Structures are given as C-alpha cells and as structure tokens.
C-alpha cells in the first residue's frame, strides 16, 4: 500500500445555511448514509442524473462519519468490512460507485476473536483455515463444520433473487416474486438457533459459531439464519479497513455525484415529504424551505420514513400491515477510548474481540434486557488505530479503542427531550457508571491497559438519535428477525415517486447499505442500470 496516495481532503458537501443549492434536480435523496450516497452515485454515474443529497447532520456520511478530540479521531460506525479483496463482491460494487480513492488495509488473518467466559476462539480468514482452527478447538467436529458451511452457502444462494425482487415494479413482483423469494425465505424464516440445534448437539461449538452475533444484533433464538449466514459469508475470507478511517468512504462517493451536477448538502433537515395528488413531489425542510424533484429517495430508514417524514394519510392501509412485521433493533453504547501510547507499546492489534459472559447467548440477552445492571450479553472491542496504516503519521504516539455493547433505549428515555451537551447531571452520572462497566470488561481481556487510559467518551442511544437520526438509538435500523424478511419492503414505496433505500431495504453494514442503494437506483432506472452496477 502506498500511503502517499491516501488523501485527507475536507469533509464533503456544502452547508444548506451558507450555500443553498440552486437549479433543478432529477432526484432528492434524504440522508447521506452509504445507502443514500450509493443510490445518488449510481443515478449520477449510470443515468447522468443530477441528484441533491440532504443531510440533517453537519457532516456527510451517516455511520461512516468520524469525530475528533485533541490528538484523536474515532469512527462512529465502521469497524471492519468483508469481501474487499480484489474481485470481491463488495469491493467491485464499491469501486463502481466511487472514485476509487479508498485504499483498503487487510486486518490480521485472525480477524475476530470470540471470548466465552475464560475461553478464546480465533476466527481465521479462509474457509478451510477457519474449519481447521475450529477443529483444533473441537476435535471430531470437522464434518459438522463442513455441513455448517454447506448450509451457509445454501442460505446465501437465494439472496440475489430475493433482493432483486425488491426493485421490481409491483406488477412484475406479483408474478415472479413468490419464485424469486422462495429459496431465501426457506432459511430466512428459521432462526439461527433452530438451524444450529439441528446441526450439532455441541452447545459450545454452536455458541462459538454465533460469536459474531453483534454484527446483526440478535441472539440465536431471535435472529434470522439468513442474517447470520450473510455475516459469515461476508467475513469468511477476512476483513478490511479503509486507510485514513471511515470518513474516506463518503469522500469517495462525493466526486461521482458532483461530476453529474449533483450537490451534497449538510445541515439540511427534512421535516416532511411533500405529497400532491397522491404523489411525492419534493420535501420541506425544518426552516420552511420547499425543494421539488420528480423522484424522492429516503435513506432515513423505515421508522423515520413511514413514521415521521411521510404524512400518515398517504400510507395505504394494506401497507401498514407490512410495517407491523418489522421492529427497531436494540440501542447501544459506544465507548471511545484514547491512549498516549502506540499499539505496539500496548500490545494491541487489528483483531476484533467479541466478548460474551459464557455460551448461553439467549439467556444472557434475556436477563440483560430485563435488568441492564446485569453483565452485558456481548461486548465488541475494536482497535481502529491498529487497523489504519496511516494512523501513526496522522496521530503519532497515540492509539484508540472502541468498546461497544447493546443497551435498551428505555434506559435513556427520560432524556429524549433534552439537547446535546445539555442533558443534566443525572445523564453524566449514568454515562460515567456505564463507561466504568465497559472499561472493566476491556481490562479483564487486556489488563496491561489499566492505568493507561488518557480520554474516554461515551455515546448512548440518545446520542445515536441526535447524530444519526435513528429515533430509538437503533444499532442496525430494523431487527434482523425472520419477520423482517417476510415483510414486503420494496424500493418503490406505496407512494408514487417515493423510494426507500439503504440497509433497511437490504441488510446491515456498508455492504448491505450499498446493495440497497444500487437496488433503489435500479428500481428508478430499470434493469440496465442494475446490470451495469452489480453484474
């Protein structure tokens, strides 16, 4: 990797307040997460559409944003990405939708380490290497693991047809939909726990195979096996991280959108989607400004789009039944840690940790949701400074860690009407107690860090609502339950002229959000665009 090629330009976009855009646009995209940027980029590059992207926050990028404190920088949502090897599915899609400026750095061969109590299990890149390593932990289970990967492959085999059906015109989906959805739904309707209990009686092995459950946010008894299979397939060849941090991702989309005359506009909060004669015709911002375009695309998520932005009278009664099938995912805490030491000095590497109290994922989740004073059911620990080859040049002598755990939104509901940095002493006291609880989990795994922490900052579900717009501080938008995959959430909404995009259309993560963006652009422009972007 030639680090001199890594550029750290200013954050993309212009301020609505300082430089309101002018002229006519072919489409307006609400939200600048990866789904919104991907849709706008596909429309710009492959259909020569002038697109206006509107972002409520003061930075473009959604979960790819970063934030800084003196001497440090942290990502808020991108921790590692799979299928980024040359020729990988996600890498190919990313390069078709961006200017190609992002350099990807591979994580160590052991990309994830699963901790169950006092036992550690390494996830090694490459399916055969993975099987060999787990067979070392579980002698005699080689055939079980091969059957497991056969099921993973079978579950993923139907994914393309399932998601293509979501961009078809409603009349065509009505004819072909049952056939296109059938294979994927065979697995999506089953929980991860159901599939694994039919595969092995070794509860420890099953718990290890579910060790990455934080990547989709649900324990085995509640998660769709299709979601689990997608995560396993995504990372089985290893993981990568963007050189320069996740802000490089939004910067790579921006030139493609702007080259076609498009504009990325931050500090522009949409209040409502304008409906005239039953059709979406534009948006109204919170300052009263109205902007019009023949196409409106929402990357604000299902909850915001259908619960807040769209007038309720515009939603057909039949579609409300579909919305009842989906629910928001759990909220979360994210502790950002800074240290005045290098990763080499600390002994930290790019290997992620997934820390569980023991092998009883379902019980741990249930007891924690009933009583958040209990141990966290899962804690993710990542080391972004160790993953980024440009870090030592940008922040010499420093290191960063991120410690993330689920936490119910109800625990912070009392502060939902307060404003950022003015939530009161009670809020600060709760944050401090939770920060210490997370640090103790970290210190148990890496005792050499005790006494070396320079700064910490905790993000809560309320923080997520403020900065990212998820109303209940959701980690992944919609829950990845079997019901989510049964719901007929389509790129084309029930309102003509209004489209949904992003992770809620497809699945969680950068790859899922990008796929959602490409599907929505294809729903607008047709199969020719889909072929150019995803073939």
ZAMARGU-4260 file (C-alpha; in steps of 0.2 Angstrom, whole numbers, plus 5000, padded with zeros to 4 digits):
<rodrens>
0) 5000/5000/5000 | 5007/5017/4995 | 5001/5028/5009 | 5006/5044/5000 | 4991/5040/4989
5) 4979/5042/5004 | 4972/5060/5004 | 4963/5068/5018 | 4953/5081/5010 | 4940/5091/5019
10) 4924/5083/5023 | 4912/5083/5008 | 4897/5093/5005 | 4891/5111/5007 | 4881/5119/5021
15) 4862/5122/5017 | 4863/5138/5028 | 4878/5145/5019 | 4877/5138/5001 | 4859/5133/4997
20) 4859/5124/4980 | 4851/5131/4965 | 4843/5124/4949 | 4833/5109/4945 | 4837/5092/4952
25) 4831/5075/4945 | 4830/5067/4962 | 4831/5072/4980 | 4839/5059/4992 | 4835/5061/5011
30) 4850/5056/5021 | 4869/5054/5017 | 4872/5037/5024 | 4880/5024/5012 | 4863/5019/5005
35) 4859/5037/5000 | 4876/5040/4993 | 4876/5024/4984 | 4859/5027/4976 | 4864/5045/4971
40) 4881/5039/4964 | 4873/5026/4954 | 4860/5038/4947 | 4874/5050/4943 | 4886/5039/4935
45) 4875/5027/4926 | 4860/5038/4922 | 4868/5055/4921 | 4855/5061/4934 | 4858/5077/4944
50) 4854/5072/4962 | 4853/5083/4978 | 4858/5074/4994 | 4851/5082/5010 | 4859/5078/5027
55) 4852/5084/5044 | 4869/5082/5052 | 4883/5094/5050 | 4894/5081/5041 | 4890/5070/5026
60) 4892/5051/5028 | 4879/5043/5041 | 4888/5029/5050 | 4904/5032/5041 | 4907/5049/5050
65) 4921/5052/5061 | 4924/5064/5076 | 4939/5071/5083 | 4946/5076/5100 | 4963/5084/5103
70) 4975/5071/5097 | 4962/5058/5092 | 4950/5053/5079 | 4937/5039/5080 | 4925/5031/5068
75) 4907/5030/5074 | 4900/5015/5064 | 4913/5007/5053 | 4924/4994/5061 | 4928/4981/5048
80) 4921/4977/5031 | 4922/4960/5022 | 4923/4955/5003 | 4935/4969/5000 | 4949/4958/4992
85) 4952/4962/4974 | 4937/4955/4964 | 4927/4953/4980 | 4908/4957/4978 | 4908/4972/4990
90) 4924/4978/4983 | 4918/4978/4965 | 4902/4987/4969 | 4911/5000/4979 | 4923/5003/4965
95) 4909/5005/4953 | 4900/5018/4964 | 4915/5029/4970 | 4930/5037/4963 | 4942/5023/4968
100) 4952/5034/4980 | 4950/5022/4996 | 4964/5011/5000 | 4959/4995/5009 | 4970/4988/5023
105) 4968/4970/5027 | 4965/4965/5046 | 4976/4951/5053 | 4972/4934/5047 | 4964/4931/5064
110) 4951/4945/5061 | 4939/4941/5075 | 4942/4933/5092 | 4927/4926/5101 | 4928/4925/5120
115) 4916/4914/5130 | 4919/4917/5148 | 4938/4912/5150 | 4939/4903/5134 | 4945/4911/5117
120) 4942/4905/5100 | 4950/4913/5084 | 4941/4916/5068 | 4954/4914/5054 | 4952/4920/5036
125) 4948/4907/5023 | 4935/4894/5025 | 4947/4879/5026 | 4958/4889/5038 | 4943/4893/5048
130) 4937/4874/5049 | 4955/4868/5053 | 4956/4881/5068 | 4939/4876/5075 | 4943/4858/5073
135) 4958/4861/5084 | 4946/4868/5097 | 4933/4854/5094 | 4941/4838/5089 | 4930/4827/5079
140) 4918/4841/5073 | 4926/4843/5056 | 4911/4836/5047 | 4899/4846/5057 | 4908/4862/5052
145) 4908/4857/5033 | 4889/4854/5034 | 4888/4871/5043 | 4896/4879/5028 | 4886/4870/5016
150) 4870/4877/5025 | 4878/4895/5024 | 4881/4893/5006 | 4863/4887/5003 | 4856/4901/5013
155) 4866/4914/5003 | 4862/4906/4986 | 4845/4913/4986 | 4850/4931/4992 | 4852/4939/4975
160) 4835/4934/4968 | 4827/4939/4984 | 4834/4956/4984 | 4832/4959/4965 | 4813/4956/4968
165) 4813/4971/4979 | 4817/4983/4965 | 4805/4975/4953 | 4789/4985/4948 | 4775/4979/4959
170) 4765/4971/4944 | 4780/4961/4939 | 4785/4956/4958 | 4767/4950/4959 | 4770/4937/4946
175) 4788/4932/4949 | 4790/4937/4967 | 4785/4920/4975 | 4798/4911/4965 | 4812/4923/4967
180) 4809/4924/4986 | 4806/4905/4989 | 4824/4899/4992 | 4830/4913/5003 | 4814/4913/5013
185) 4817/4894/5017 | 4831/4900/5028 | 4826/4917/5032 | 4810/4910/5041 | 4821/4900/5053
190) 4831/4906/5067 | 4849/4904/5069 | 4846/4894/5085 | 4834/4882/5075 | 4846/4878/5062
195) 4861/4876/5073 | 4852/4864/5085 | 4848/4853/5070 | 4866/4853/5065 | 4875/4849/5082
200) 4872/4845/5100 | 4888/4853/5105 | 4882/4869/5113 | 4899/4876/5115 | 4903/4875/5096
205) 4886/4882/5092 | 4889/4897/5104 | 4906/4900/5095 | 4898/4900/5078 | 4886/4913/5084
210) 4901/4923/5092 | 4899/4937/5079 | 4880/4940/5083 | 4884/4958/5087 | 4886/4961/5069
215) 4867/4958/5067 | 4862/4962/5084 | 4851/4947/5090 | 4854/4931/5100 | 4851/4914/5091
220) 4833/4912/5096 | 4828/4928/5088 | 4839/4931/5073 | 4835/4925/5056 | 4848/4912/5050
225) 4848/4922/5033 | 4856/4937/5043 | 4868/4925/5051 | 4873/4917/5035 | 4876/4934/5027
230) 4888/4939/5040 | 4898/4923/5040 | 4899/4924/5021 | 4904/4942/5022 | 4919/4939/5033
235) 4925/4921/5029 | 4938/4927/5018 | 4944/4940/5030 | 4941/4958/5034 | 4947/4975/5028
240) 4948/4993/5035 | 4949/5010/5025 | 4966/5018/5026 | 4963/5036/5033 | 4947/5030/5043
245) 4929/5028/5038 | 4927/5047/5033 | 4937/5041/5017 | 4921/5032/5011 | 4910/5047/5010
250) 4924/5057/5002 | 4925/5044/4988 | 4906/5045/4984 | 4906/5064/4983 | 4916/5067/4966
255) 4905/5055/4957 | 4889/5063/4962 | 4896/5081/4960 | 4903/5077/4942 | 4885/5075/4936
260) 4880/5092/4944 | 4874/5084/4960 | 4876/5093/4977 | 4879/5085/4994 | 4871/5097/5007
265) 4873/5095/5026 | 4864/5105/5040 | 4848/5102/5029 | 4835/5093/5040 | 4820/5087/5031
270) 4803/5090/5040 | 4791/5081/5028 | 4789/5073/5011 | 4778/5084/5000 | 4763/5074/4993
275) 4752/5081/4979 | 4738/5071/4971 | 4745/5056/4979 | 4762/5058/4973 | 4779/5063/4981
280) 4785/5079/4973 | 4798/5085/4985 | 4802/5089/5003 | 4800/5103/5016 | 4815/5107/5027
285) 4813/5112/5045 | 4817/5130/5041 | 4801/5130/5029 | 4811/5129/5013 | 4802/5118/4999
290) 4813/5108/4987 | 4805/5099/4972 | 4810/5085/4961 | 4801/5071/4952 | 4809/5057/4962
295) 4812/5057/4981 | 4823/5044/4989 | 4823/5041/5008 | 4839/5034/5016 | 4832/5039/5033
300) 4826/5021/5037 | 4809/5013/5038 | 4805/5021/5055 | 4808/5039/5050 | 4802/5037/5033
305) 4785/5030/5037 | 4783/5036/5055 | 4788/5054/5053 | 4793/5061/5036 | 4778/5054/5026
310) 4760/5061/5030 | 4751/5046/5038 | 4736/5049/5026 | 4747/5044/5012 | 4751/5027/5018
315) 4739/5014/5012 | 4731/5003/5025 | 4737/4987/5017 | 4755/4993/5019 | 4753/4996/5037
320) 4751/4978/5039 | 4769/4975/5032 | 4776/4989/5044 | 4769/4979/5059 | 4781/4964/5054
325) 4796/4975/5057 | 4803/4982/5073 | 4818/4993/5078 | 4835/4984/5083 | 4842/4987/5100
330) 4850/5003/5106 | 4869/5003/5110 | 4883/5011/5120 | 4899/5015/5112 | 4914/5020/5122
335) 4928/5029/5113 | 4945/5027/5121 | 4961/5036/5118 | 4978/5032/5125 | 4995/5041/5124
340) 5004/5025/5119 | 5006/5016/5102 | 4998/5000/5098 | 5015/4992/5098 | 5018/4998/5116
345) 5001/4992/5121 | 5001/4975/5113 | 4985/4979/5103 | 4982/4973/5085 | 4968/4974/5072
350) 4960/4958/5079 | 4942/4962/5085 | 4936/4954/5101 | 4918/4948/5104 | 4916/4946/5122
355) 4902/4935/5130 | 4900/4930/5148 | 4898/4912/5143 | 4890/4901/5130 | 4872/4905/5134
360) 4868/4919/5122 | 4849/4918/5123 | 4849/4918/5142 | 4862/4932/5143 | 4852/4943/5132
365) 4835/4940/5140 | 4842/4943/5158 | 4851/4959/5152 | 4836/4966/5143 | 4825/4963/5159
370) 4839/4970/5170 | 4853/4981/5162 | 4863/4980/5179 | 4867/4963/5174 | 4883/4959/5163
375) 4882/4964/5145 | 4877/4950/5134 | 4890/4954/5122 | 4904/4967/5121 | 4913/4971/5105
380) 4931/4978/5106 | 4940/4985/5091 | 4957/4994/5089 | 4955/5006/5074 | 4972/5014/5076
385) 4980/4997/5074 | 4969/4994/5058 | 4974/5010/5049 | 4991/5010/5041 | 4990/5030/5040
390) 4987/5032/5059 | 5005/5033/5065 | 5008/5048/5053 | 4992/5057/5057 | 4992/5054/5076
395) 5010/5048/5081 | 5012/5041/5099 | 4993/5038/5101 | 4981/5024/5100 | 4962/5022/5100
400) 4950/5008/5106 | 4931/5007/5104 | 4921/4997/5116 | 4903/4993/5111 | 4888/4985/5119
405) 4869/4984/5117 | 4859/4994/5129 | 4840/4997/5129 | 4833/5014/5124 | 4821/5013/5139
410) 4836/5016/5150 | 4838/5034/5142 | 4821/5038/5138 | 4819/5051/5152 | 4832/5062/5142
415) 4825/5061/5125 | 4818/5079/5125 | 4835/5086/5131 | 4848/5094/5119 | 4865/5088/5116
420) 4878/5093/5129 | 4864/5100/5140 | 4856/5084/5147 | 4859/5087/5165 | 4870/5080/5179
425) 4860/5064/5180 | 4864/5059/5162 | 4883/5062/5165 | 4882/5051/5181 | 4874/5037/5172
430) 4886/5038/5157 | 4901/5038/5169 | 4895/5022/5178 | 4892/5013/5161 | 4909/5019/5155
435) 4917/5011/5170 | 4907/4995/5167 | 4913/4994/5149 | 4931/4998/5154 | 4931/4983/5167
440) 4926/4972/5153 | 4941/4979/5142 | 4953/4977/5157 | 4949/4959/5160 | 4954/4955/5142
445) 4969/4967/5142 | 4975/4970/5159 | 4990/4980/5153 | 4979/4994/5148 | 4973/4998/5166
450) 4980/5015/5172 | 4985/5020/5154 | 4969/5027/5148 | 4970/5046/5143 | 4952/5050/5137
455) 4936/5042/5136 | 4919/5047/5129 | 4903/5038/5129 | 4889/5038/5116 | 4872/5032/5121
460) 4856/5028/5112 | 4851/5046/5114 | 4867/5051/5105 | 4863/5040/5091 | 4846/5048/5089
465) 4854/5065/5089 | 4868/5062/5077 | 4862/5048/5065 | 4843/5051/5067 | 4838/5033/5072
470) 4823/5038/5084 | 4827/5024/5097 | 4845/5024/5095 | 4845/5008/5085 | 4861/5000/5081
475) 4855/4992/5064 | 4839/5000/5060 | 4827/4986/5058 | 4829/4970/5068 | 4835/4955/5058
480) 4821/4943/5064 | 4813/4931/5052 | 4798/4943/5052 | 4809/4957/5044 | 4812/4946/5029
485) 4794/4941/5027 | 4789/4960/5026 | 4787/4966/5008 | 4798/4981/5010 | 4802/4987/4992
490) 4812/5000/4984 | 4797/5008/4977 | 4786/5014/4991 | 4767/5013/4991 | 4768/5032/4986
495) 4772/5035/4968 | 4788/5045/4966 | 4795/5040/4983 | 4808/5026/4985 | 4816/5018/5000
500) 4835/5014/5001 | 4849/5009/5012 | 4851/4995/5025 | 4833/4994/5029 | 4830/4989/5011
505) 4843/4976/5011 | 4854/4972/5027 | 4865/4979/5040 | 4883/4986/5036 | 4892/4995/5022
510) 4889/4981/5010 | 4871/4979/5014 | 4868/4998/5013 | 4877/4999/4996 | 4867/4985/4989
515) 4851/4994/4995 | 4857/5010/4986 | 4861/5000/4970 | 4844/4992/4970 | 4834/5008/4973
520) 4843/5016/4958 | 4839/5001/4948 | 4821/5002/4953 | 4821/5020/4947 | 4830/5017/4930
525) 4827/4999/4926 | 4837/4983/4924 | 4850/4991/4913 | 4857/5001/4927 | 4856/4985/4939
530) 4867/4976/4926 | 4880/4989/4925 | 4882/4991/4944 | 4880/4974/4950 | 4884/4961/4936
</rodrens>
